[in-house]
Amino acid sequence: MTEKPWLAHYPKSVPAEIAPPSSTSLGDLLFESCEKWGDRPAFTCLGTTISFAEIARQSKALAAYLQSIGLEKGARVAVMMPNVLQYPIAVTAILQAGYVVVGVNPLYTPRELEHQLNDSGAEAIIILENFASSLEKIRERTALKTVILATMGDLLGLKGYVVNFAVRRVKKMVPDYTLEGHVRFNDAVKSGSDKTFTPPDIGLEDIAFLQYTGGTTGVSKGATLLHRNILANMEQNRLWVGAAFPGGRKPGTLMVCPLPLYHIYALTVNMLNGIEEGQHNLLIPNPRDIPAFAKALKGQPFEVIVGLNTLFVALMNNEGFKKLDFSHLKLTLGGGMAVQKPVAERWEKLTGVTIHEGYGLSETSPVATSNPLDSESFSGTIGIPLPSTDVKLLDDDGHEVRQGEVGEIAISGPQVMAGYWNRPDDTANVMTEDGYFRTGDMAFMDERGYFKIVDRKKDMILVSGFNVYPNEIEEVAAGHPDVLEAAAIGVPDERSGEVPKLFIVAKEGSSLDEHEILQYCRENLTGYKRPRKVEFCKELPKSPVGKILRKDLRPD
């Protein structure tokens, strides 16, 4: 695309292009930033705070230990932990030592864990003890040579205790595994402290992360993210977020981090940008425990919160959260899934702050577009491309559609991945000849250059030849005062091929029934878009990040 109408809407402080990275290694940047910010608070979890200086000390020691066990440059090291204080130490150490970080969902089943470890070829894993039983079941069928076992007590000062993430309390630990041949996290750090760290020869074209896709529409694949990809997106984010703070964002901003750090969104926006800029992150290990989440925020002068639509809904329905002091809150970032207008309106009424929605994927490190953060109103769009980023919309034949027409989002920019790990055919299927990444998401561009997602291409419902987008039905349904959450899918129909089916989670105490919700949709949707069937349920299936999994609602 030669014309870029969105540039007219850039904040004054944001340039159209970013400068080339000044660092050649993400590991060096993180370590140098930690030394720069010194004794400032870096991360807080369950009442314990760790400084940047302590991250620098422990990560360098852990990096030396990893080198001492014989891992060669480029070796993959898995990290299987929720949001705990060891996470930033582990990632900084792995990158410093010249290895590749493989973030693993700690709630993975043994089957899922085995797939990711074998697909990535991970030779070592740093894992929280709570989840060791899953590893024990499949370890012998992987290439793992080293297991580093962390406990909550390592950095919380507890001995022989562990946090139970299901019930959110600290209790005496009774291990449910007999995992042999592991080393304790603190012992690895202590051992590395006595060893010599050798800085590796790492450049911009080396791999930093194998970031596995969510797998919501198929087999999970590793997006190969180079050091230059991540460094570019960090710079794009730094410039973009700075526009939300008059005079730029100062070090020490308290950011709430409820989304998991193994997910690319929190990894880059909270952890990596946070370390670079000297920000203070409040880590939430279990964001599904909303009462505990709200309690962790009480009395905290948080200025930034990063979340997604389902999390915002859950928080706003909690009495403890409603009573919090939001006077310090300056910025709310929404991503991961579409932010619905009724949710954004409720959030602004409660907190006084607009939700600024952005868009990205594991394959784009992740942020590709965002609403300008100096705007004061919810746009209902995913905003505009970040600096040095181009977006075009393509039809099924790969031709660019006209403005206002729906097409598949294709992205070009320095944050776009190098490809899928060991999957050249899959890479070829998503990359165009001129270097754009085809996302599988359908959108249109309005007259201002703002992009509006209408849905995942694979989730689209075809009703008598008409395209129906589940997001639109869900947003309408969410506007009903008695609806807590909604999800729409297409189900087979003899007459029209498919018809929309709506799944509803009603608010507690509601008397909402099928007739009422169908009537409400009839008033707000044209004929072919209206759901023909409604099913009420207690909860909707979600990914660990909180995305509603429509695929799990479809009949086998």
C-alpha positions as CSV (number, residue, x, y, z in Angstrom):
1,M,0.0,0.0,0.0
2,T,1.5,3.3,-1.0
3,E,-1.0,5.6,0.7
4,K,-1.1,5.5,4.5
5,P,-4.1,7.5,5.6
6,W,-3.5,6.5,9.2
7,L,-0.3,8.6,9.5
8,A,-2.5,11.7,9.9
9,H,-3.8,10.3,13.2
10,Y,-0.4,9.6,14.8
11,P,0.3,11.3,18.1
12,K,2.7,14.2,17.6
13,S,5.4,12.5,19.6
14,V,5.4,9.4,17.4
15,P,7.4,9.2,14.2
16,A,6.3,7.3,11.1
17,E,9.5,5.1,11.2
18,I,11.6,3.7,14.0
19,A,15.4,3.8,14.0
20,P,17.4,0.6,13.6
21,P,18.1,-1.2,16.9
22,S,21.1,0.2,18.9
23,S,21.6,-3.1,20.6
24,T,22.6,-6.2,18.8
25,S,21.3,-8.6,21.5
26,L,18.1,-8.5,23.5
27,G,20.0,-10.3,26.4
28,D,22.5,-7.5,26.5
29,L,19.8,-4.8,26.5
30,L,17.9,-6.5,29.3
31,F,21.0,-7.0,31.5
32,E,22.3,-3.5,30.9
33,S,18.8,-2.1,31.7
34,C,18.7,-4.0,35.0
35,E,22.1,-2.6,35.9
36,K,21.0,0.9,34.9
37,W,17.8,0.9,37.1
38,G,19.6,-0.7,40.0
39,D,17.7,-0.9,43.2
40,R,14.4,0.3,41.8
41,P,11.6,-2.1,42.2
42,A,11.2,-4.3,39.1
43,F,8.6,-7.0,39.9
44,T,6.2,-7.6,42.8
45,C,4.5,-10.9,43.4
46,L,2.4,-12.0,46.4
47,G,3.8,-9.2,48.5
48,T,7.5,-9.7,47.7
49,T,9.4,-7.3,45.5
50,I,12.6,-7.9,43.5
51,S,14.8,-5.1,42.3
52,F,16.4,-4.7,38.9
53,A,19.8,-5.1,40.5
54,E,18.8,-8.5,41.9
55,I,17.5,-9.6,38.5
56,A,20.9,-8.6,37.0
57,R,22.8,-10.6,39.7
58,Q,20.7,-13.8,39.6
59,S,20.3,-13.8,35.8
60,K,24.0,-13.5,35.1
61,A,24.7,-16.4,37.6
62,L,22.0,-18.5,36.0
63,A,23.4,-17.8,32.6
64,A,26.8,-18.9,33.7
65,Y,25.3,-22.1,35.1
66,L,23.5,-22.9,31.8
67,Q,26.7,-22.4,29.9
68,S,28.5,-24.7,32.4
69,I,26.2,-27.7,31.6
70,G,27.3,-27.7,28.0
71,L,24.5,-26.1,26.1
72,E,25.7,-24.7,22.8
73,K,24.7,-21.3,21.3
74,G,21.1,-21.5,20.0
75,A,20.0,-24.3,22.3
76,R,16.3,-24.1,23.2
77,V,15.5,-23.7,26.9
78,A,11.8,-24.0,28.0
79,V,10.3,-21.9,30.7
80,M,7.2,-23.5,32.3
81,M,6.0,-21.1,35.0
82,P,3.1,-18.8,35.7
83,N,3.7,-15.1,36.6
84,V,6.3,-15.5,39.4
85,L,9.5,-13.7,40.2
86,Q,11.7,-16.3,38.7
87,Y,10.2,-15.7,35.2
88,P,12.1,-12.5,34.3
89,I,15.3,-13.9,35.9
90,A,15.0,-17.0,33.7
91,V,14.3,-15.2,30.5
92,T,17.1,-12.7,31.0
93,A,19.5,-15.5,31.8
94,I,18.6,-17.6,28.7
95,L,18.9,-14.7,26.4
96,Q,22.2,-13.5,27.9
97,A,23.7,-16.9,27.5
98,G,22.9,-17.1,23.8
99,Y,20.0,-19.5,24.0
100,V,16.4,-19.5,22.7
101,V,13.5,-19.1,25.1
102,V,10.5,-21.5,24.6
103,G,7.6,-20.3,26.7
104,V,5.3,-23.1,27.9
105,N,1.8,-22.9,29.3
106,P,2.2,-24.4,32.8
107,L,-1.3,-25.8,32.6
108,Y,-0.5,-27.9,29.6
109,T,-1.5,-31.6,29.8
110,P,1.4,-34.1,29.4
111,R,0.4,-34.6,25.8
112,E,0.5,-30.9,25.0
113,L,3.8,-30.5,26.9
114,E,5.4,-33.4,25.1
115,H,4.4,-31.9,21.7
116,Q,6.0,-28.5,22.4
117,L,9.2,-29.8,24.0
118,N,9.7,-32.2,21.1
119,D,8.7,-29.7,18.4
120,S,11.1,-27.1,19.8
121,G,13.9,-29.6,20.6
122,A,14.3,-28.1,24.0
123,E,17.4,-29.4,25.9
124,A,16.6,-27.8,29.2
125,I,13.6,-26.6,31.1
126,I,13.0,-24.3,34.0
127,I,9.7,-25.3,35.7
128,L,7.8,-24.4,38.8
129,E,7.5,-27.4,41.1
130,N,3.7,-27.2,41.1
131,F,3.6,-28.5,37.5
132,A,6.4,-31.1,37.7
133,S,4.1,-34.1,37.7
134,S,3.1,-33.3,34.1
135,L,6.8,-33.2,33.1
136,E,7.5,-36.4,34.9
137,K,5.0,-38.4,32.8
138,I,6.7,-37.5,29.5
139,R,10.3,-36.5,30.3
140,E,11.8,-39.8,29.0
141,R,10.2,-39.2,25.6
142,T,11.9,-35.8,25.1
143,A,15.4,-34.5,24.4
144,L,15.6,-32.8,27.8
145,K,19.0,-33.0,29.5
146,T,18.5,-30.6,32.3
147,V,15.6,-29.8,34.6
148,I,15.8,-26.7,36.9
149,L,13.0,-26.9,39.5
150,A,11.8,-23.6,41.0
151,T,9.5,-23.2,44.0
152,M,7.5,-20.2,45.2
153,G,9.7,-20.3,48.3
154,D,12.8,-19.6,46.3
155,L,12.1,-15.9,46.2
156,L,9.3,-15.4,48.7
157,G,11.5,-16.5,51.6
158,L,9.4,-19.6,52.4
159,K,10.9,-22.9,53.1
160,G,9.1,-26.1,52.2
161,Y,5.9,-24.2,51.2
162,V,4.2,-23.7,47.9
163,V,1.3,-21.6,46.6
164,N,-1.6,-23.7,45.5
165,F,-2.9,-21.8,42.4
166,A,-6.3,-23.4,42.5
167,V,-7.3,-22.1,46.0
168,R,-4.8,-19.2,46.2
169,R,-3.2,-20.0,49.6
170,V,0.3,-20.9,50.8
171,K,0.4,-24.4,52.2
172,K,2.9,-27.0,53.3
173,M,4.2,-28.7,50.2
174,V,3.7,-32.4,49.5
175,P,5.2,-33.0,46.1
176,D,3.1,-35.2,43.8
177,Y,6.1,-36.3,41.7
178,T,9.3,-38.3,42.1
179,L,11.2,-36.4,39.4
180,E,14.8,-37.4,39.4
181,G,17.9,-35.7,38.1
182,H,16.8,-32.1,38.6
183,V,18.6,-29.2,40.2
184,R,16.9,-26.6,42.4
185,F,16.6,-23.0,40.9
186,N,18.4,-21.4,43.9
187,D,21.2,-24.1,43.7
188,A,21.7,-23.4,40.0
189,V,22.0,-19.6,40.7
190,K,24.4,-20.3,43.6
191,S,26.5,-22.7,41.4
192,G,26.6,-20.2,38.6
193,S,27.8,-17.4,40.9
194,D,31.1,-19.3,41.3
195,K,31.5,-19.8,37.5
196,T,32.8,-17.5,34.8
197,F,30.2,-16.2,32.4
198,T,31.3,-16.0,28.8
199,P,29.4,-13.4,26.7
200,P,28.2,-15.2,23.5
201,D,28.5,-13.8,20.0
202,I,24.8,-12.9,19.4
203,G,23.5,-10.8,16.6
204,L,20.2,-9.4,15.3
205,E,19.6,-12.4,13.1
206,D,19.9,-14.9,15.9
207,I,16.7,-16.5,17.3
208,A,15.5,-15.1,20.6
209,F,12.1,-16.8,21.1
210,L,10.2,-19.7,19.8
211,Q,6.7,-18.3,20.5
212,Y,4.1,-21.0,20.1
213,T,0.8,-20.0,18.7
214,G,-2.3,-20.5,20.8
215,G,-3.4,-23.5,18.8
216,T,-7.0,-22.3,18.9
217,T,-7.5,-23.2,15.2
218,G,-5.1,-26.0,14.7
219,V,-1.7,-27.5,15.8
220,S,0.4,-25.2,17.9
221,K,3.4,-23.9,15.8
222,G,6.5,-22.1,17.0
223,A,6.8,-18.6,15.6
224,T,10.5,-17.9,15.1
225,L,11.2,-14.5,16.6
226,L,14.7,-13.0,16.0
227,H,16.4,-10.5,18.3
228,R,15.7,-7.8,15.7
229,N,12.0,-8.7,15.7
230,I,11.6,-8.2,19.4
231,L,13.9,-5.2,19.7
232,A,11.9,-3.5,16.9
233,N,8.5,-4.1,18.6
234,M,9.9,-2.9,21.9
235,E,10.9,0.3,20.2
236,Q,7.5,0.6,18.5
237,N,5.8,0.1,21.8
238,R,8.0,2.5,23.7
239,L,7.2,5.3,21.3
240,W,3.5,4.5,21.1
241,V,2.9,4.1,24.9
242,G,4.9,7.2,25.6
243,A,2.2,9.3,23.9
244,A,-0.2,8.4,26.7
245,F,2.0,10.2,29.2
246,P,2.6,14.0,28.8
247,G,6.3,14.4,28.6
248,G,6.9,10.7,28.2
249,R,6.5,7.8,30.6
250,K,8.9,8.0,33.6
251,P,10.6,5.0,35.2
252,G,8.7,3.5,38.1
253,T,5.3,3.4,36.6
254,L,3.3,0.6,38.3
255,M,1.9,-1.8,35.6
256,V,-0.5,-4.6,36.4
257,C,0.5,-7.8,34.7
258,P,-2.4,-10.4,34.9
259,L,-1.8,-12.0,31.5
260,P,0.7,-14.8,31.5
261,L,4.3,-14.0,30.7
262,Y,4.6,-17.1,28.4
263,H,2.1,-15.3,26.2
264,I,3.7,-12.8,23.7
265,Y,1.4,-9.9,24.7
266,A,2.5,-9.7,28.4
267,L,6.0,-10.9,27.6
268,T,6.7,-7.9,25.4
269,V,4.5,-5.2,26.7
270,N,4.9,-5.8,30.4
271,M,8.1,-7.7,30.9
272,L,10.5,-6.7,28.2
273,N,9.4,-3.1,27.7
274,G,9.1,-2.9,31.5
275,I,12.7,-3.9,32.1
276,E,14.0,-1.6,29.4
277,E,12.2,1.4,30.7
278,G,12.6,0.8,34.4
279,Q,8.9,0.1,35.1
280,H,7.5,-1.7,38.1
281,N,5.3,-4.7,37.2
282,L,2.8,-6.2,39.6
283,L,2.6,-9.9,38.7
284,I,-0.7,-11.8,39.1
285,P,0.0,-15.5,39.1
286,N,-3.6,-16.6,38.8
287,P,-5.9,-13.9,37.2
288,R,-8.8,-16.3,37.2
289,D,-9.0,-15.9,40.9
290,I,-10.7,-12.5,40.7
291,P,-11.2,-11.9,44.4
292,A,-7.5,-12.5,45.0
293,F,-6.6,-10.4,42.0
294,A,-8.7,-7.5,43.4
295,K,-7.1,-7.9,46.8
296,A,-3.6,-7.7,45.3
297,L,-4.6,-4.3,43.7
298,K,-5.9,-2.8,46.9
299,G,-3.8,0.1,48.0
300,Q,-1.6,-0.1,45.0
301,P,-1.2,3.1,42.9
302,F,-1.3,1.3,39.6
303,E,-1.1,3.5,36.5
304,V,-1.3,0.9,33.7
305,I,-3.4,-2.3,33.4
306,V,-3.1,-4.7,30.5
307,G,-5.9,-7.1,29.9
308,L,-8.5,-8.5,27.5
309,N,-12.3,-8.4,27.2
310,T,-13.2,-11.4,29.3
311,L,-10.9,-10.3,32.1
312,F,-12.4,-6.8,32.1
313,V,-15.9,-8.3,32.4
314,A,-14.8,-10.5,35.3
315,L,-13.2,-7.7,37.2
316,M,-16.1,-5.3,36.8
317,N,-18.4,-7.9,38.3
318,N,-16.3,-8.2,41.4
319,E,-17.4,-6.1,44.4
320,G,-13.8,-5.8,45.6
321,F,-12.6,-4.4,42.3
322,K,-15.4,-1.9,42.1
323,K,-14.3,-0.4,45.4
324,L,-10.6,0.2,44.3
325,D,-9.1,3.6,44.0
326,F,-8.6,4.3,40.3
327,S,-7.3,7.8,40.7
328,H,-3.8,6.8,39.5
329,L,-4.9,4.8,36.5
330,K,-3.8,6.5,33.3
331,L,-3.8,3.7,30.7
332,T,-5.8,0.5,30.0
333,L,-4.6,-1.6,27.1
334,G,-6.9,-4.3,25.6
335,G,-5.9,-7.0,23.2
336,G,-5.9,-10.7,22.6
337,M,-9.5,-10.6,21.5
338,A,-12.0,-8.0,20.4
339,V,-13.0,-5.5,23.1
340,Q,-16.8,-5.1,23.0
341,K,-18.3,-1.7,23.1
342,P,-20.6,-2.4,26.1
343,V,-17.6,-3.6,28.1
344,A,-15.5,-0.5,27.2
345,E,-18.4,1.7,28.2
346,R,-18.8,0.0,31.6
347,W,-15.0,0.2,32.2
348,E,-14.8,3.9,31.5
349,K,-17.8,4.6,33.7
350,L,-16.2,2.6,36.6
351,T,-12.6,3.7,36.2
352,G,-12.8,6.9,34.3
353,V,-10.3,5.6,31.7
354,T,-10.8,4.6,28.1
355,I,-9.8,1.1,26.9
356,H,-7.3,1.4,24.1
357,E,-7.5,-1.6,21.9
358,G,-4.6,-3.0,20.0
359,Y,-4.0,-6.0,17.7
360,G,-1.1,-8.4,17.2
361,L,-0.1,-12.0,17.1
362,S,2.7,-14.3,18.2
363,E,4.0,-14.0,14.6
364,T,4.3,-10.2,15.0
365,S,6.2,-10.0,18.3
366,P,3.2,-9.1,18.9
367,V,1.9,-5.5,18.4
368,A,1.0,-4.5,14.8
369,T,-1.8,-2.0,15.3
370,S,-3.2,0.1,18.1
371,N,-5.5,3.0,18.7
372,P,-3.5,6.2,19.5
373,L,-3.0,6.3,23.2
374,D,-3.6,10.0,23.5
375,S,-7.2,9.6,22.3
376,E,-10.0,9.9,24.9
377,S,-12.7,7.7,23.3
378,F,-13.2,4.1,22.5
379,S,-13.1,3.6,18.8
380,G,-14.4,0.0,18.4
381,T,-11.5,-0.7,16.1
382,I,-8.0,-2.1,16.4
383,G,-6.6,1.2,15.5
384,I,-3.8,2.0,13.1
385,P,-0.4,0.4,12.2
386,L,2.5,1.2,14.4
387,P,5.6,3.0,13.1
388,S,7.4,1.2,10.3
389,T,4.4,-1.1,9.9
390,D,2.2,-1.5,6.8
391,V,-1.1,-3.3,6.7
392,K,-3.1,-4.3,3.6
393,L,-6.3,-6.3,3.1
394,L,-6.4,-9.1,0.7
395,D,-9.0,-11.2,-1.1
396,D,-8.8,-14.9,-1.6
397,D,-6.7,-14.5,-4.7
398,G,-4.2,-12.2,-2.9
399,H,-5.3,-9.0,-4.4
400,E,-5.8,-5.9,-2.3
401,V,-9.4,-5.0,-1.7
402,R,-10.8,-1.5,-2.0
403,Q,-11.2,0.8,1.1
404,G,-14.2,-0.2,3.0
405,E,-14.3,-3.7,1.8
406,V,-13.5,-6.8,3.9
407,G,-10.3,-8.6,3.3
408,E,-7.7,-10.7,5.1
409,I,-5.2,-8.6,7.2
410,A,-1.7,-8.9,5.9
411,I,1.2,-7.3,7.8
412,S,4.7,-6.1,6.9
413,G,7.2,-4.7,9.3
414,P,10.4,-5.3,11.3
415,Q,8.4,-7.2,14.0
416,V,7.1,-9.9,11.6
417,M,8.6,-13.4,12.4
418,A,11.2,-15.1,10.4
419,G,8.8,-18.1,9.9
420,Y,7.5,-21.1,11.7
421,W,10.0,-23.3,13.3
422,N,10.9,-26.3,11.1
423,R,7.7,-25.8,9.1
424,P,8.7,-24.3,5.7
425,D,5.3,-25.3,4.1
426,D,3.3,-23.6,6.8
427,T,5.6,-20.5,6.5
428,A,5.1,-20.4,2.7
429,N,1.3,-20.6,3.2
430,V,1.1,-17.4,5.3
431,M,3.8,-15.2,3.6
432,T,3.1,-13.4,0.4
433,E,5.7,-13.0,-2.3
434,D,6.3,-9.3,-1.3
435,G,6.9,-10.2,2.4
436,Y,3.5,-9.7,4.0
437,F,2.2,-12.1,6.7
438,R,-1.3,-13.2,6.1
439,T,-3.0,-13.4,9.5
440,G,-6.3,-15.2,8.8
441,D,-8.2,-12.3,10.4
442,M,-10.8,-10.4,8.4
443,A,-11.2,-6.7,8.6
444,F,-12.0,-3.5,6.7
445,M,-10.3,-0.1,6.7
446,D,-12.5,3.0,7.3
447,E,-12.0,6.4,5.7
448,R,-9.5,7.5,8.5
449,G,-7.3,4.5,8.0
450,Y,-8.5,2.7,11.1
451,F,-8.9,-1.1,10.9
452,K,-12.0,-2.9,12.2
453,I,-11.8,-6.7,12.6
454,V,-15.0,-8.5,11.6
455,D,-13.7,-12.0,12.6
456,R,-11.3,-14.9,12.1
457,K,-11.6,-16.2,8.6
458,K,-12.0,-19.7,9.9
459,D,-14.8,-18.6,12.3
460,M,-16.9,-17.0,9.7
461,I,-20.5,-18.3,9.4
462,L,-21.9,-18.7,5.8
463,V,-25.7,-18.2,5.8
464,S,-27.2,-18.7,2.4
465,G,-24.1,-17.2,0.8
466,F,-23.9,-14.3,3.2
467,N,-20.9,-13.9,5.4
468,V,-21.8,-13.6,9.1
469,Y,-19.2,-12.6,11.6
470,P,-19.5,-14.1,15.2
471,N,-17.9,-11.0,16.7
472,E,-20.9,-8.8,15.6
473,I,-23.5,-11.2,17.1
474,E,-21.5,-11.5,20.3
475,E,-21.1,-7.7,20.7
476,V,-24.9,-7.3,20.2
477,A,-25.7,-10.0,22.7
478,A,-23.2,-8.6,25.2
479,G,-25.2,-5.3,25.2
480,H,-28.2,-7.0,26.9
481,P,-28.1,-6.0,30.6
482,D,-28.5,-9.6,31.8
483,V,-25.7,-11.1,29.6
484,L,-22.4,-11.7,31.2
485,E,-20.6,-13.4,28.3
486,A,-21.6,-14.5,24.8
487,A,-20.1,-16.7,22.0
488,A,-21.5,-17.4,18.6
489,I,-20.7,-20.3,16.2
490,G,-22.2,-21.6,12.9
491,V,-24.1,-24.9,13.0
492,P,-25.3,-26.9,10.0
493,D,-28.8,-26.1,8.6
494,E,-30.6,-27.9,5.8
495,R,-32.0,-24.7,4.3
496,S,-29.3,-22.2,4.5
497,G,-26.1,-24.3,5.0
498,E,-25.3,-22.7,8.3
499,V,-27.1,-20.7,11.0
500,P,-25.7,-18.8,13.9
501,K,-26.0,-20.4,17.4
502,L,-25.5,-18.3,20.4
503,F,-24.1,-19.5,23.8
504,I,-25.0,-17.2,26.7
505,V,-23.7,-16.9,30.3
506,A,-26.3,-14.9,32.1
507,K,-25.6,-12.7,35.1
508,E,-26.2,-14.3,38.5
509,G,-29.8,-14.1,39.5
510,S,-31.0,-13.2,36.0
511,S,-34.3,-14.7,34.7
512,L,-33.1,-14.3,31.1
513,D,-34.5,-16.9,28.7
514,E,-34.1,-17.9,25.1
515,H,-37.2,-16.0,23.9
516,E,-35.9,-12.7,25.4
517,I,-32.4,-13.0,24.0
518,L,-33.7,-14.0,20.5
519,Q,-36.1,-11.0,20.6
520,Y,-33.2,-8.7,21.6
521,C,-31.1,-10.0,18.7
522,R,-34.0,-9.6,16.3
523,E,-34.2,-5.9,17.3
524,N,-30.5,-5.4,16.7
525,L,-29.5,-7.7,13.8
526,T,-30.6,-8.1,10.3
527,G,-32.4,-11.3,9.4
528,Y,-29.6,-13.6,8.2
529,K,-27.4,-12.6,11.1
530,R,-29.8,-13.4,13.8
531,P,-29.1,-16.5,15.9
532,R,-31.6,-19.3,15.4
533,K,-30.6,-21.3,18.5
534,V,-29.5,-20.3,22.0
535,E,-27.8,-22.4,24.7
536,F,-27.4,-21.2,28.2
537,C,-24.3,-22.3,30.1
538,K,-22.5,-21.6,33.4
539,E,-19.2,-20.7,31.7
540,L,-17.6,-20.5,28.2
541,P,-14.5,-22.5,27.3
542,K,-11.4,-20.3,27.3
543,S,-7.7,-20.5,26.5
544,P,-5.3,-19.9,29.4
545,V,-5.0,-16.3,28.2
546,G,-8.8,-15.9,28.4
547,K,-9.8,-16.1,24.8
548,I,-13.1,-17.7,24.2
549,L,-12.5,-21.0,22.3
550,R,-15.3,-21.2,19.7
551,K,-13.8,-24.4,18.4
552,D,-14.7,-26.1,21.8
553,L,-18.3,-25.1,21.3
554,R,-18.7,-26.7,17.9
555,P,-20.2,-30.2,17.7
556,D,-17.7,-33.0,17.0
